[in-house]
Amino acid sequence: MSKVRFEFKNITLRMGRFLEFLDRTRYFPLLSTIHPFNLFLRLIRQNIEVYGGSISRVENLSNRSFLIFLISLSLIGILVWHMGIYFVPLLIIPVLVYLLPVIYILASKMEYLSRLNLELLPFSILLYLNASLGKGLYETFNDVNQSSLFIAFRKEFEIIQRYGIFHGKSFLDGIQRRIKNLRTGLIVKLYSSSLSGQFLGVTMGQRSLEFINDLLGNIREAFNNYVSKASEIVEVIFSIFLLVPLVAIGFQGLSSNNNGEILLIPLLFAPLIYLWISVSQPNMGIHVKIGKLQLVGLLLSTALLALPFNLLLRVGITFLATQLILFPSYLVIKRDESILADFPTILREIGDFTKLGYGIRASIQRINFDELGLHKPTVKFFDNVKKQIGMGNNIYFGSIQNEQVKFIVELLNILDRKGGEGVRVLQELSDMIYSITLSRTKLQRELSTFNILALITPVLFWFSTTSIETISSFSSSTLGLLNLGYSLTLSLLYTKLSKFTFLNPVVYISVTLISILLSILPPGLLS
């Protein structure tokens, strides 16, 4: 036993020395020129300055990726040499590994800027509220630095302060440095407006209010553009998922060739279209939370595929079970939407009580939310808030998942900490939140027709496939599975278009039941 341990220890030490040797390959004259850290150093530094990352972490990642690149390239080269050119496509693996540091910093930068844009509106509102109280950008950064929600702007404050400490510069110099690093975007416009307002003698309140109005205008414009973009995406979806399979089925029948794999080709485009939708959508702050028990339930639901029914029924029952398991997560999204829609009314009510001399938390405790005509989830949420306030805690958002609701609650906490100064600007906050929710509601109303389109999709597929079933070489069971698969895929895409999330159990359950019922109907019913 001791000999085995000794041999294992020797092998481990040798492997460690070998890895250390390969880790130092970036210092070899030949390899150092193609080492990703050296080759992309300028790009790495430029992007790290944007999101304030650690260059040593990128360097370590580059060393590991270069090591794996050399090993994988050698192995695939040997494989191609001995097995033929069929394995040439595998070369994409070492290429992706080699570019991993670049992909990492670009993804980190995009994630940081996306988070920054999400926090920009509440930060701008807070800046305006502070300006109304005679305070400026530095005080606003101090406020968000005490918050756990403003992740990106806390990082911004940290970068600005670090620059000032290391270079002996002022806060305004740090802001100018950030303008240079970020180059473009709404955050640059905010920083520039704040600085130019000081130099031109324009009040911070005027500048921040102008910026907020511009930002709200941009949001409304983005919503309108998305409606047009959604219509274009639907046209593409219709062409790929309805016309292509029908033409394929028809030609299969004419050629008497039962090649069913061709019907799977449109489904391969679904991930790309889903990504296209995600990139085109404005950020609505919607987050999906799936609990551990739900994940276990989803895994166990696959056992339903072993039921002694036909394949269509087994797949349908399994999918229905998954939607029932995910239904609580869907209800959380609906709850958050209801609370967000009620917030303008609540803020106005809090504002009325603060005029009587009460603070924000004291006002919430005195409001009878049952008499305001609010949604039941909102009343329940503020009943819990009252309990937390009674225990001496802040206004908390509890299990709320929607980012916009969280930011509104956090703004109330920040204003409450300011005491009497904070309550003076509640009316302005209420008006801004009302403008946001109004634009949001209008957008969702315009997109609601996609839910109807999802429900009629199984009927369209059934009508089309049964019409040409007599000339096709596919069985009715195959066409039934095709209808179910395509209908659910389209329902997913329509849900993402209209709900800004993949969750919509009501539509999925309806589509599944309709598809199963239509598969039972006799094919000659239309004749």
C-alpha positions as CSV (number, residue, x, y, z in Angstrom):
1,M,0.0,0.0,0.0
2,S,2.8,2.4,0.9
3,K,4.5,1.7,-2.5
4,V,1.3,2.6,-4.3
5,R,1.0,5.8,-2.4
6,F,4.7,6.6,-3.1
7,E,4.2,6.0,-6.9
8,F,1.1,8.1,-6.9
9,K,2.9,10.9,-5.2
10,N,5.7,10.7,-7.7
11,I,3.3,10.8,-10.6
12,T,1.5,13.8,-9.1
13,L,4.8,15.7,-8.6
14,R,5.8,15.0,-12.2
15,M,2.5,16.1,-13.6
16,G,2.8,19.3,-11.5
17,R,6.2,20.0,-12.8
18,F,5.0,19.3,-16.4
19,L,2.1,21.7,-15.9
20,E,4.4,24.4,-14.5
21,F,6.6,24.0,-17.5
22,L,3.8,24.4,-19.9
23,D,2.5,27.3,-17.8
24,R,5.8,29.1,-18.5
25,T,5.5,28.6,-22.2
26,R,4.4,32.2,-22.6
27,Y,8.0,33.3,-21.9
28,F,9.5,31.2,-24.7
29,P,10.5,33.5,-27.6
30,L,8.4,31.5,-30.2
31,L,5.3,30.8,-28.1
32,S,5.2,34.2,-26.4
33,T,4.3,35.9,-29.7
34,I,1.2,33.8,-30.0
35,H,0.3,33.6,-26.4
36,P,-3.3,35.1,-26.1
37,F,-2.4,37.3,-23.2
38,N,0.5,38.9,-25.1
39,L,-1.3,39.0,-28.4
40,F,-4.5,40.6,-27.1
41,L,-2.9,42.6,-24.3
42,R,-4.1,46.0,-25.6
43,L,-7.7,44.7,-26.1
44,I,-7.6,43.2,-22.6
45,R,-6.5,46.4,-21.0
46,Q,-9.1,48.5,-22.8
47,N,-12.0,46.3,-21.8
48,I,-10.8,45.8,-18.2
49,E,-10.7,49.6,-17.8
50,V,-14.4,49.6,-18.6
51,Y,-15.6,47.0,-16.0
52,G,-12.8,47.3,-13.5
53,G,-11.8,43.7,-13.6
54,S,-8.6,42.0,-12.4
55,I,-5.8,41.7,-15.0
56,S,-4.1,38.9,-13.0
57,R,-7.3,36.8,-13.3
58,V,-7.3,37.3,-17.1
59,E,-3.6,36.4,-17.2
60,N,-4.2,33.2,-15.2
61,L,-7.1,32.3,-17.5
62,S,-4.9,33.0,-20.6
63,N,-2.2,30.7,-19.3
64,R,-4.6,27.8,-18.7
65,S,-6.4,28.3,-22.0
66,F,-3.1,28.4,-23.9
67,L,-2.1,25.2,-22.2
68,I,-5.3,23.5,-23.1
69,F,-5.1,24.9,-26.6
70,L,-1.6,23.4,-27.2
71,I,-2.7,20.0,-25.9
72,S,-6.0,19.9,-27.7
73,L,-4.5,21.1,-31.0
74,S,-1.9,18.4,-30.8
75,L,-4.4,15.7,-30.1
76,I,-6.8,16.8,-32.9
77,G,-3.9,17.1,-35.3
78,I,-2.9,13.5,-34.6
79,L,-6.5,12.4,-35.0
80,V,-6.8,14.2,-38.3
81,W,-3.5,12.7,-39.5
82,H,-4.5,9.1,-38.7
83,M,-8.3,9.1,-39.2
84,G,-8.7,11.6,-42.1
85,I,-10.1,15.0,-42.8
86,Y,-13.5,14.2,-41.3
87,F,-12.3,15.3,-38.0
88,V,-11.1,18.8,-39.2
89,P,-14.3,20.5,-37.9
90,L,-13.0,19.6,-34.4
91,L,-10.4,22.3,-34.8
92,I,-13.0,24.8,-33.8
93,I,-12.5,23.5,-30.2
94,P,-8.9,24.6,-29.7
95,V,-9.7,27.9,-31.5
96,L,-12.5,28.6,-29.0
97,V,-10.2,27.6,-26.1
98,Y,-7.5,29.9,-27.5
99,L,-9.9,32.9,-27.7
100,L,-11.4,32.1,-24.2
101,P,-9.6,35.2,-22.5
102,V,-11.0,37.5,-25.2
103,I,-14.5,36.0,-24.9
104,Y,-14.3,36.3,-21.1
105,I,-13.4,40.0,-21.1
106,L,-15.9,40.9,-23.8
107,A,-18.7,38.9,-22.0
108,S,-17.7,40.6,-18.7
109,K,-17.8,44.0,-20.3
110,M,-21.2,43.4,-21.9
111,E,-22.6,42.0,-18.7
112,Y,-21.3,45.0,-16.7
113,L,-22.7,47.6,-19.2
114,S,-26.0,45.7,-19.3
115,R,-26.3,45.9,-15.5
116,L,-25.2,49.6,-15.6
117,N,-28.0,50.4,-18.1
118,L,-30.5,48.5,-15.9
119,E,-29.6,50.6,-12.9
120,L,-29.3,53.9,-14.9
121,L,-32.9,55.0,-14.6
122,P,-33.2,54.5,-10.8
123,F,-29.8,56.1,-10.3
124,S,-30.8,59.1,-12.4
125,I,-34.1,59.4,-10.4
126,L,-32.0,59.3,-7.2
127,L,-29.7,61.9,-8.7
128,Y,-32.6,64.2,-9.5
129,L,-34.1,63.7,-6.0
130,N,-30.8,64.5,-4.4
131,A,-30.4,67.6,-6.7
132,S,-33.8,68.7,-5.5
133,L,-32.4,68.6,-2.0
134,G,-29.3,70.6,-3.0
135,K,-27.0,67.6,-3.3
136,G,-25.0,66.3,-6.2
137,L,-23.4,63.3,-7.9
138,Y,-21.0,62.5,-5.1
139,E,-23.8,62.2,-2.6
140,T,-25.8,60.0,-5.0
141,F,-22.8,57.7,-5.3
142,N,-22.6,57.6,-1.5
143,D,-26.3,56.6,-1.3
144,V,-26.0,53.7,-3.8
145,N,-22.8,52.6,-2.1
146,Q,-24.9,51.7,0.9
147,S,-27.3,49.7,-1.2
148,S,-27.0,46.0,-2.2
149,L,-29.0,46.5,-5.4
150,F,-26.9,49.1,-7.2
151,I,-24.2,46.6,-8.0
152,A,-22.8,48.3,-11.1
153,F,-22.9,51.8,-9.8
154,R,-21.2,50.6,-6.6
155,K,-18.5,49.3,-8.9
156,E,-18.4,52.6,-10.7
157,F,-17.8,54.4,-7.4
158,E,-15.1,52.0,-6.5
159,I,-13.3,52.5,-9.8
160,I,-13.6,56.3,-9.5
161,Q,-12.3,56.3,-5.9
162,R,-9.4,53.9,-6.7
163,Y,-8.3,56.1,-9.6
164,G,-8.3,59.1,-7.3
165,I,-6.3,57.4,-4.6
166,F,-3.7,55.9,-6.9
167,H,-3.2,59.1,-9.0
168,G,-4.0,61.7,-6.4
169,K,-6.9,63.1,-8.4
170,S,-10.3,64.5,-7.4
171,F,-13.7,63.0,-7.7
172,L,-14.5,65.1,-10.8
173,D,-11.2,63.9,-12.4
174,G,-12.3,60.4,-11.8
175,I,-15.6,61.1,-13.6
176,Q,-13.8,62.5,-16.5
177,R,-11.6,59.4,-16.6
178,R,-14.7,57.2,-16.7
179,I,-16.1,59.2,-19.6
180,K,-12.9,58.5,-21.5
181,N,-13.0,54.8,-20.6
182,L,-16.7,54.2,-21.4
183,R,-16.5,56.4,-24.5
184,T,-20.2,56.2,-25.5
185,G,-23.6,55.3,-24.0
186,L,-26.2,56.8,-21.8
187,I,-24.0,56.7,-18.7
188,V,-21.4,58.8,-20.5
189,K,-24.2,61.3,-21.3
190,L,-25.2,61.4,-17.6
191,Y,-21.6,62.0,-16.5
192,S,-21.1,64.7,-19.2
193,S,-24.4,66.4,-18.3
194,S,-23.4,66.5,-14.6
195,L,-20.0,68.0,-15.3
196,S,-21.1,70.5,-17.9
197,G,-23.9,71.7,-15.6
198,Q,-21.3,72.7,-13.0
199,F,-19.1,74.5,-15.5
200,L,-22.0,76.3,-17.2
201,G,-23.7,77.2,-14.0
202,V,-26.8,75.1,-14.8
203,T,-28.3,73.5,-11.7
204,M,-27.9,69.7,-11.2
205,G,-31.7,69.4,-10.9
206,Q,-32.3,70.8,-14.3
207,R,-29.6,68.6,-15.9
208,S,-30.7,65.5,-14.2
209,L,-34.4,66.2,-15.0
210,E,-33.6,66.7,-18.7
211,F,-31.6,63.5,-18.7
212,I,-34.5,61.6,-17.1
213,N,-36.9,62.9,-19.6
214,D,-34.5,61.9,-22.4
215,L,-34.1,58.5,-20.8
216,L,-37.9,58.0,-20.5
217,G,-38.2,59.1,-24.2
218,N,-35.6,56.5,-25.1
219,I,-37.4,53.9,-23.2
220,R,-40.7,54.7,-25.0
221,E,-38.9,54.7,-28.3
222,A,-37.3,51.4,-27.6
223,F,-40.7,49.9,-26.7
224,N,-42.2,51.2,-30.0
225,N,-39.2,49.9,-32.0
226,Y,-39.5,46.5,-30.3
227,V,-43.2,46.2,-31.4
228,S,-42.1,46.7,-35.0
229,K,-39.1,44.3,-34.5
230,A,-41.5,41.7,-33.0
231,S,-43.7,41.8,-36.1
232,E,-40.6,41.2,-38.3
233,I,-39.5,38.2,-36.1
234,V,-43.0,36.7,-36.4
235,E,-42.8,36.9,-40.2
236,V,-39.5,35.0,-40.1
237,I,-41.0,32.4,-37.6
238,F,-44.0,31.9,-39.8
239,S,-41.8,31.3,-42.9
240,I,-39.5,28.8,-41.2
241,F,-41.9,26.9,-39.0
242,L,-45.0,26.7,-41.1
243,L,-44.1,27.0,-44.8
244,V,-40.9,25.0,-44.7
245,P,-42.4,21.8,-43.1
246,L,-45.5,21.9,-45.3
247,V,-43.4,22.1,-48.4
248,A,-41.1,19.4,-47.1
249,I,-44.1,17.1,-46.4
250,G,-45.6,17.7,-49.8
251,F,-42.3,16.9,-51.7
252,Q,-41.7,13.9,-49.5
253,G,-45.1,12.6,-50.6
254,L,-44.4,13.2,-54.3
255,S,-41.1,11.5,-54.1
256,S,-42.3,8.6,-51.9
257,N,-39.3,9.1,-49.7
258,N,-40.0,8.9,-46.0
259,N,-37.0,11.0,-44.8
260,G,-38.4,12.5,-41.5
261,E,-35.1,14.1,-40.5
262,I,-35.8,17.0,-42.8
263,L,-38.7,18.0,-40.6
264,L,-36.3,18.6,-37.7
265,I,-34.3,21.3,-39.7
266,P,-36.7,24.2,-38.7
267,L,-36.4,23.3,-35.0
268,L,-32.6,23.8,-35.2
269,F,-33.3,27.5,-35.9
270,A,-35.3,27.9,-32.6
271,P,-32.3,28.6,-30.4
272,L,-31.0,31.3,-32.8
273,I,-34.5,32.9,-33.0
274,Y,-34.8,32.8,-29.2
275,L,-31.4,34.6,-29.0
276,W,-32.5,37.1,-31.6
277,I,-35.6,37.9,-29.6
278,S,-33.5,38.2,-26.3
279,V,-31.1,40.6,-28.0
280,S,-33.9,42.7,-29.4
281,Q,-35.9,43.1,-26.2
282,P,-35.8,46.0,-23.8
283,N,-34.8,45.0,-20.2
284,M,-38.1,44.6,-18.3
285,G,-36.4,43.5,-15.0
286,I,-38.1,40.1,-15.1
287,H,-36.2,37.2,-13.4
288,V,-37.2,33.6,-13.2
289,K,-36.5,31.7,-10.0
290,I,-36.8,28.0,-10.0
291,G,-36.4,26.3,-6.6
292,K,-34.5,23.1,-5.8
293,L,-37.7,21.1,-5.3
294,Q,-38.9,22.3,-8.7
295,L,-35.7,21.1,-10.3
296,V,-36.1,17.7,-8.6
297,G,-39.7,17.6,-9.8
298,L,-38.6,18.4,-13.4
299,L,-36.0,15.5,-13.3
300,L,-38.6,13.1,-11.8
301,S,-41.2,14.1,-14.4
302,T,-39.1,12.4,-17.1
303,A,-40.2,9.0,-15.6
304,L,-43.6,9.7,-17.2
305,L,-42.1,8.9,-20.6
306,A,-42.2,5.3,-19.5
307,L,-46.1,5.2,-19.3
308,P,-47.8,2.5,-21.4
309,F,-49.3,5.0,-23.9
310,N,-48.4,6.1,-27.4
311,L,-45.4,8.4,-27.8
312,L,-47.5,11.5,-28.5
313,L,-49.5,11.0,-25.3
314,R,-46.4,10.3,-23.2
315,V,-44.6,13.4,-24.4
316,G,-47.8,15.5,-23.9
317,I,-48.3,14.2,-20.3
318,T,-44.7,14.8,-19.4
319,F,-44.8,18.3,-20.7
320,L,-48.0,19.0,-18.8
321,A,-46.3,17.8,-15.6
322,T,-43.3,20.1,-16.2
323,Q,-45.6,23.1,-16.6
324,L,-47.5,22.3,-13.4
325,I,-44.2,22.2,-11.6
326,L,-43.1,25.5,-13.0
327,F,-46.5,27.2,-12.3
328,P,-45.4,28.7,-8.9
329,S,-42.5,30.5,-10.7
330,Y,-45.0,31.9,-13.2
331,L,-47.3,33.1,-10.3
332,V,-44.3,35.0,-8.8
333,I,-43.8,36.9,-12.1
334,K,-47.5,37.7,-12.2
335,R,-47.4,38.9,-8.6
336,D,-44.5,41.2,-9.2
337,E,-46.2,42.7,-12.3
338,S,-49.3,43.5,-10.1
339,I,-47.2,45.1,-7.4
340,L,-45.3,47.2,-10.0
341,A,-48.6,48.4,-11.5
342,D,-49.9,49.5,-8.1
343,F,-46.8,51.4,-7.0
344,P,-47.8,54.9,-8.4
345,T,-51.0,54.8,-6.3
346,I,-49.0,53.7,-3.3
347,L,-46.4,56.4,-3.7
348,R,-49.1,59.1,-4.0
349,E,-50.7,57.7,-0.8
350,I,-47.4,57.7,1.1
351,G,-46.8,61.3,-0.2
352,D,-50.1,62.5,1.3
353,F,-49.2,61.1,4.7
354,T,-45.7,62.6,4.6
355,K,-47.3,66.0,4.1
356,L,-48.8,65.5,7.6
357,G,-45.3,65.2,9.0
358,Y,-44.9,61.4,9.0
359,G,-41.8,59.6,7.7
360,I,-42.0,57.1,4.9
361,R,-42.0,54.0,7.1
362,A,-44.5,55.6,9.5
363,S,-46.7,56.5,6.6
364,I,-46.7,52.9,5.3
365,Q,-47.8,51.7,8.8
366,R,-50.8,54.1,8.8
367,I,-52.1,53.4,5.3
368,N,-55.0,51.0,4.9
369,F,-54.0,49.2,1.7
370,D,-57.3,47.2,1.6
371,E,-59.2,50.5,0.8
372,L,-57.0,51.6,-2.1
373,G,-58.4,49.1,-4.7
374,L,-55.0,47.4,-5.1
375,H,-54.3,43.8,-6.3
376,K,-54.3,41.2,-3.6
377,P,-50.6,40.4,-4.0
378,T,-49.8,44.1,-3.4
379,V,-51.9,44.2,-0.2
380,K,-50.2,41.0,1.0
381,F,-46.8,42.4,0.2
382,F,-47.3,45.6,2.2
383,D,-48.8,43.7,5.1
384,N,-45.5,41.9,5.3
385,V,-43.7,45.2,4.9
386,K,-45.6,46.6,7.9
387,K,-44.6,43.6,10.0
388,Q,-40.9,44.2,9.1
389,I,-41.2,47.9,9.9
390,G,-42.8,47.1,13.2
391,M,-39.7,45.0,14.0
392,G,-37.5,48.0,13.3
393,N,-36.3,46.8,9.8
394,N,-36.1,48.7,6.5
395,I,-38.7,48.5,3.9
396,Y,-37.8,45.1,2.4
397,F,-38.7,43.5,-0.9
398,G,-38.6,39.9,0.4
399,S,-39.2,37.3,-2.3
400,I,-39.7,39.9,-5.0
401,Q,-37.8,39.0,-8.2
402,N,-38.6,41.9,-10.5
403,E,-35.6,44.3,-10.6
404,Q,-37.8,47.4,-11.1
405,V,-39.9,46.7,-8.0
406,K,-36.7,46.2,-6.0
407,F,-35.2,49.5,-7.2
408,I,-38.4,51.4,-6.2
409,V,-38.3,49.8,-2.8
410,E,-34.7,50.7,-2.4
411,L,-35.3,54.3,-3.4
412,L,-37.9,54.5,-0.7
413,N,-35.3,53.1,1.8
414,I,-32.8,55.7,0.7
415,L,-35.3,58.6,0.9
416,D,-36.4,57.3,4.3
417,R,-32.8,57.5,5.6
418,K,-32.6,61.1,4.6
419,G,-35.5,61.9,7.0
420,G,-37.5,65.1,6.4
421,E,-35.5,66.0,3.3
422,G,-36.4,62.7,1.5
423,V,-40.2,63.0,1.8
424,R,-40.3,66.3,-0.1
425,V,-39.6,64.6,-3.4
426,L,-42.1,61.7,-3.2
427,Q,-44.5,63.3,-5.7
428,E,-41.8,63.6,-8.3
429,L,-40.9,59.9,-7.7
430,S,-44.5,58.9,-8.1
431,D,-44.9,60.8,-11.4
432,M,-41.8,59.1,-12.8
433,I,-42.8,55.6,-11.8
434,Y,-46.3,56.2,-13.2
435,S,-44.7,57.2,-16.6
436,I,-42.6,54.0,-16.6
437,T,-45.5,51.7,-15.7
438,L,-47.8,53.4,-18.2
439,S,-45.3,52.8,-21.0
440,R,-44.8,49.2,-19.8
441,T,-48.5,48.4,-19.7
442,K,-49.0,49.9,-23.2
443,L,-46.2,47.7,-24.6
444,Q,-47.6,44.5,-23.0
445,R,-51.1,45.3,-24.3
446,E,-49.8,45.7,-27.9
447,L,-47.9,42.3,-27.6
448,S,-50.8,40.4,-26.1
449,T,-52.0,39.2,-29.5
450,F,-49.1,36.8,-29.7
451,N,-50.7,34.8,-26.9
452,I,-53.7,34.3,-29.2
453,L,-51.4,33.4,-32.1
454,A,-49.8,30.7,-29.9
455,L,-53.2,29.2,-29.1
456,I,-54.3,29.0,-32.8
457,T,-51.0,27.5,-33.9
458,P,-51.9,23.9,-33.2
459,V,-55.1,24.4,-35.2
460,L,-53.2,25.8,-38.1
461,F,-50.7,22.9,-38.1
462,W,-53.5,20.3,-37.8
463,F,-55.5,21.9,-40.6
464,S,-52.5,22.1,-42.9
465,T,-51.0,18.6,-42.2
466,T,-54.3,16.8,-42.4
467,S,-55.0,18.5,-45.7
468,I,-51.9,17.1,-47.3
469,E,-51.7,13.8,-45.3
470,T,-53.2,11.8,-48.2
471,I,-50.4,12.7,-50.5
472,S,-47.6,12.5,-47.9
473,S,-45.7,9.3,-46.9
474,F,-45.9,10.1,-43.2
475,S,-48.1,8.4,-40.7
476,S,-50.8,10.2,-38.7
477,S,-48.8,9.5,-35.5
478,T,-45.7,11.2,-37.0
479,L,-47.7,14.2,-38.1
480,G,-49.3,14.4,-34.6
481,L,-45.8,14.5,-33.0
482,L,-44.8,17.1,-35.5
483,N,-47.8,19.3,-34.7
484,L,-47.1,19.0,-31.0
485,G,-43.4,19.8,-31.3
486,Y,-43.8,22.7,-33.6
487,S,-46.7,24.1,-31.7
488,L,-44.8,24.1,-28.4
489,T,-41.7,25.5,-30.0
490,L,-43.7,28.4,-31.5
491,S,-45.5,28.9,-28.2
492,L,-42.1,29.3,-26.5
493,L,-41.0,31.9,-29.1
494,Y,-44.3,33.8,-28.9
495,T,-44.1,33.7,-25.1
496,K,-40.6,35.1,-25.2
497,L,-41.8,37.9,-27.6
498,S,-44.8,38.9,-25.5
499,K,-43.9,38.0,-21.9
500,F,-40.1,38.7,-22.0
501,T,-39.6,35.3,-20.4
502,F,-39.9,31.7,-21.4
503,L,-42.5,30.9,-18.6
504,N,-46.2,30.8,-19.6
505,P,-47.7,27.6,-18.3
506,V,-51.3,28.6,-19.1
507,V,-50.5,28.9,-22.8
508,Y,-48.3,25.8,-22.9
509,I,-50.9,23.6,-21.2
510,S,-53.6,24.9,-23.5
511,V,-51.5,24.3,-26.6
512,T,-50.6,20.8,-25.4
513,L,-54.2,19.8,-24.7
514,I,-55.4,21.3,-28.1
515,S,-52.7,19.4,-29.9
516,I,-53.5,16.1,-28.2
517,L,-57.3,16.5,-28.8
518,L,-56.7,17.4,-32.5
519,S,-54.5,14.2,-32.9
520,I,-57.5,12.1,-31.9
521,L,-59.8,13.6,-34.6
522,P,-60.1,11.4,-37.7
523,P,-58.0,12.7,-40.7
524,G,-61.0,12.8,-43.0
525,L,-63.0,15.1,-40.8
526,L,-62.3,18.0,-43.2
527,S,-63.5,16.2,-46.3
